[in-house]
Amino acid sequence: MSHPPLVPPGPELTVQERTRYARHLLLPDLGSDGQRRLRAARVLVVGAGGLGSPALLYLAAAGVSTIGIVDDDVVDLTNLQRQVVHGVDDVGRAKTESAAESVRAISPTTVVIEHTSRLDESTALAVVADYDLVLDGADNFPTRYLVGDACARLGIPHVWGSVFRFDGQVSVWWAGEGPCYACVFPAQPPPDAVPSCAVGGVLGAVCASVGSVMATEAVKLITGMGEPLVGRLLVHDALGQTWDALPVAADPGCRVCGSGADVTRPLGWATGIRPDDADAGASHPERPSISVVRLRDELDAGAVVVDVREAGEREIVALAQAVWVPIGDLRAGAGVSGVDAGDRVYVHCKSGGRSAEAVDLLRARGVDAVNVEGGILAWVREVDPHLPTY
């Protein structure tokens, strides 16, 4: 169903603005009134990455007056395959700085506010409250739940998107008008249960497809055009080139926006998992570990190394001596060929999370497993910088 415009119209357009946005003014459902609403809107984009990139570019091109960008990361060479708001010369720069420069290049009059710190339970409400709506392109579950909590508590529409490999999802969460994020996804998955794009990969153009839909939803909400994705979850399969809309509904018992929700509870606790629990598996007092520098010496002495990453990750970089047993196989009960109870093995993944789980599984079966701190990324960084990374 349609919704009233989210933002009141700003001042009359100048002659230059009427020329610049002429193609918008020709649209019967948008016109001068809608463009004035866009010029008065304040939009927060969480994440200047694969989804944030196209969203930021199209919001700026559409004439949104104020755009906030939240990101605490720097541009990496691996980002450029999909994060089109950044270029080769931006590698090493703060993503907010690089993205802000691109936005201003498209729309010099747009005010860009850089939020260079990661949102947390103490800052999210204050940051989000300063905007009319939020576009959430975060790449991790703790941030998604945190943003969803903050938007629901403030009654602010939350345009959300996610991508993985060749698939994407988009919806508009809006407590009071439809479901919030936690209504549809009430439980945050355990760490490493759902592979990230950094592990499973993503087709860059899928980010463009989903991010553009997110920008379109933002424009619709601001101007009151059409029917926003409130109560619908849009699912995209790029390989089959299909888009399906699934109905979703508010949960009256939702711990975030339901009738019994506790509005005083700390943000990010709705699922019972705090944001900083995501990396809890990386260290444990009873789990032995070894540095990559020490591992190099052990390899020279003939140590057995087990790689628990996925096949695609090994295509990028792998230790020639490592035995490959994907973490999924270990979870299903598989062992390590040639390794018996009591034998010592060194286990690595990309950065240490999955290998920590694998060590626990193997040790429960009597194998003397040791976690390699920092995984293959630490090996490249500290032992062999000539190898590729991801």
Solvent accessible surface area in square Angstrom, and as a share of the most:
residue,aa,sasa,rsa
1,M,164,0.73
2,S,70,0.45
3,H,18,0.08
4,P,107,0.68
5,P,55,0.35
6,L,48,0.24
7,V,6,0.03
8,P,95,0.60
9,P,51,0.32
10,G,12,0.12
11,P,117,0.74
12,E,119,0.54
13,L,16,0.08
14,T,78,0.45
15,V,129,0.74
16,Q,147,0.65
17,E,37,0.16
18,R,110,0.40
19,T,101,0.59
20,R,111,0.41
21,Y,11,0.04
22,A,28,0.22
23,R,186,0.68
24,H,45,0.20
25,L,38,0.19
26,L,130,0.65
27,L,83,0.41
28,P,132,0.83
29,D,111,0.58
30,L,9,0.05
31,G,14,0.13
32,S,36,0.23
33,D,64,0.33
34,G,3,0.03
35,Q,0,0.00
36,R,51,0.19
37,R,37,0.14
38,L,0,0.00
39,R,40,0.15
40,A,37,0.29
41,A,0,0.00
42,R,76,0.28
43,V,0,0.00
44,L,0,0.00
45,V,1,0.01
46,V,5,0.03
47,G,11,0.11
48,A,0,0.00
49,G,11,0.10
50,G,11,0.11
51,L,8,0.04
52,G,1,0.01
53,S,0,0.00
54,P,7,0.04
55,A,0,0.00
56,L,0,0.00
57,L,41,0.20
58,Y,133,0.50
59,L,0,0.00
60,A,0,0.00
61,A,43,0.34
62,A,7,0.06
63,G,0,0.00
64,V,0,0.00
65,S,22,0.14
66,T,10,0.06
67,I,0,0.00
68,G,0,0.00
69,I,0,0.00
70,V,6,0.04
71,D,22,0.11
72,D,68,0.35
73,D,71,0.37
74,V,76,0.44
75,V,2,0.01
76,D,64,0.33
77,L,125,0.62
78,T,49,0.28
79,N,13,0.07
80,L,44,0.22
81,Q,102,0.45
82,R,48,0.17
83,Q,9,0.04
84,V,93,0.53
85,V,4,0.02
86,H,14,0.06
87,G,32,0.30
88,V,112,0.64
89,D,137,0.71
90,D,18,0.09
91,V,65,0.37
92,G,54,0.52
93,R,61,0.22
94,A,37,0.29
95,K,11,0.04
96,T,1,0.00
97,E,79,0.36
98,S,2,0.01
99,A,0,0.00
100,A,0,0.00
101,E,96,0.43
102,S,28,0.18
103,V,0,0.00
104,R,102,0.37
105,A,85,0.66
106,I,57,0.29
107,S,1,0.01
108,P,100,0.63
109,T,93,0.54
110,T,6,0.03
111,V,86,0.49
112,V,14,0.08
113,I,53,0.27
114,E,68,0.30
115,H,39,0.17
116,T,80,0.47
117,S,80,0.52
118,R,134,0.49
119,L,10,0.05
120,D,64,0.33
121,E,58,0.26
122,S,94,0.60
123,T,54,0.31
124,A,0,0.00
125,L,56,0.28
126,A,78,0.60
127,V,26,0.15
128,V,0,0.00
129,A,58,0.45
130,D,77,0.40
131,Y,10,0.04
132,D,44,0.23
133,L,0,0.00
134,V,0,0.00
135,L,1,0.00
136,D,0,0.00
137,G,13,0.12
138,A,9,0.07
139,D,118,0.61
140,N,42,0.21
141,F,53,0.22
142,P,16,0.10
143,T,13,0.07
144,R,30,0.11
145,Y,6,0.02
146,L,3,0.01
147,V,0,0.00
148,G,5,0.05
149,D,2,0.01
150,A,0,0.00
151,C,2,0.01
152,A,14,0.11
153,R,76,0.28
154,L,70,0.35
155,G,36,0.35
156,I,20,0.10
157,P,2,0.01
158,H,3,0.01
159,V,0,0.00
160,W,7,0.03
161,G,0,0.00
162,S,12,0.08
163,V,21,0.12
164,F,61,0.25
165,R,103,0.38
166,F,80,0.33
167,D,68,0.35
168,G,2,0.02
169,Q,59,0.26
170,V,0,0.00
171,S,0,0.00
172,V,0,0.00
173,W,4,0.01
174,W,28,0.10
175,A,16,0.12
176,G,83,0.80
177,E,91,0.41
178,G,15,0.14
179,P,2,0.01
180,C,3,0.02
181,Y,5,0.02
182,A,9,0.07
183,C,15,0.09
184,V,37,0.22
185,F,61,0.26
186,P,79,0.50
187,A,73,0.56
188,Q,14,0.06
189,P,33,0.21
190,P,87,0.55
191,P,62,0.39
192,D,62,0.32
193,A,51,0.40
194,V,75,0.43
195,P,59,0.37
196,S,50,0.32
197,C,38,0.23
198,A,53,0.41
199,V,27,0.15
200,G,16,0.15
201,G,31,0.30
202,V,20,0.11
203,L,83,0.41
204,G,13,0.12
205,A,66,0.51
206,V,3,0.01
207,C,2,0.01
208,A,46,0.36
209,S,40,0.26
210,V,0,0.00
211,G,0,0.00
212,S,38,0.25
213,V,32,0.18
214,M,2,0.01
215,A,4,0.03
216,T,74,0.43
217,E,7,0.03
218,A,0,0.00
219,V,20,0.12
220,K,33,0.14
221,L,5,0.02
222,I,0,0.00
223,T,11,0.06
224,G,23,0.22
225,M,34,0.15
226,G,46,0.44
227,E,97,0.43
228,P,4,0.03
229,L,6,0.03
230,V,21,0.12
231,G,18,0.18
232,R,81,0.30
233,L,14,0.07
234,L,30,0.15
235,V,47,0.27
236,H,4,0.02
237,D,56,0.29
238,A,19,0.15
239,L,132,0.66
240,G,46,0.45
241,Q,128,0.57
242,T,61,0.36
243,W,99,0.35
244,D,77,0.40
245,A,53,0.41
246,L,87,0.43
247,P,120,0.75
248,V,28,0.16
249,A,79,0.61
250,A,52,0.40
251,D,59,0.31
252,P,109,0.68
253,G,59,0.57
254,C,8,0.05
255,R,139,0.51
256,V,15,0.08
257,C,41,0.25
258,G,11,0.11
259,S,121,0.78
260,G,73,0.70
261,A,23,0.18
262,D,75,0.39
263,V,104,0.60
264,T,114,0.66
265,R,36,0.13
266,P,64,0.40
267,L,4,0.02
268,G,5,0.04
269,W,106,0.37
270,A,5,0.04
271,T,20,0.11
272,G,61,0.59
273,I,41,0.21
274,R,90,0.33
275,P,39,0.25
276,D,103,0.53
277,D,56,0.29
278,A,37,0.29
279,D,110,0.57
280,A,64,0.50
281,G,35,0.34
282,A,51,0.40
283,S,88,0.57
284,H,87,0.39
285,P,134,0.84
286,E,141,0.63
287,R,27,0.10
288,P,43,0.27
289,S,49,0.32
290,I,5,0.02
291,S,37,0.24
292,V,2,0.01
293,V,60,0.34
294,R,141,0.51
295,L,1,0.00
296,R,97,0.36
297,D,85,0.44
298,E,57,0.25
299,L,19,0.09
300,D,120,0.62
301,A,87,0.68
302,G,62,0.60
303,A,26,0.20
304,V,57,0.33
305,V,0,0.00
306,V,0,0.00
307,D,0,0.00
308,V,0,0.00
309,R,0,0.00
310,E,56,0.25
311,A,53,0.41
312,G,47,0.45
313,E,2,0.01
314,R,63,0.23
315,E,150,0.67
316,I,76,0.38
317,V,6,0.04
318,A,36,0.28
319,L,11,0.05
320,A,107,0.83
321,Q,109,0.48
322,A,12,0.09
323,V,53,0.31
324,W,107,0.38
325,V,13,0.07
326,P,22,0.14
327,I,6,0.03
328,G,37,0.36
329,D,66,0.34
330,L,0,0.00
331,R,104,0.38
332,A,91,0.71
333,G,51,0.49
334,A,41,0.31
335,G,49,0.47
336,V,12,0.07
337,S,101,0.65
338,G,77,0.74
339,V,24,0.14
340,D,100,0.52
341,A,77,0.60
342,G,58,0.55
343,D,58,0.30
344,R,125,0.46
345,V,0,0.00
346,Y,10,0.04
347,V,0,0.00
348,H,1,0.01
349,C,2,0.01
350,K,22,0.09
351,S,67,0.43
352,G,3,0.03
353,G,25,0.24
354,R,19,0.07
355,S,0,0.00
356,A,0,0.00
357,E,56,0.25
358,A,0,0.00
359,V,0,0.00
360,D,63,0.33
361,L,48,0.24
362,L,2,0.01
363,R,95,0.35
364,A,91,0.71
365,R,95,0.35
366,G,40,0.38
367,V,16,0.09
368,D,38,0.20
369,A,0,0.00
370,V,6,0.03
371,N,4,0.02
372,V,1,0.01
373,E,87,0.39
374,G,24,0.23
375,G,1,0.01
376,I,1,0.00
377,L,41,0.21
378,A,2,0.02
379,W,24,0.08
380,V,13,0.07
381,R,154,0.56
382,E,90,0.41
383,V,30,0.17
384,D,45,0.23
385,P,94,0.59
386,H,173,0.77
387,L,56,0.28
388,P,72,0.45
389,T,66,0.39
390,Y,36,0.14
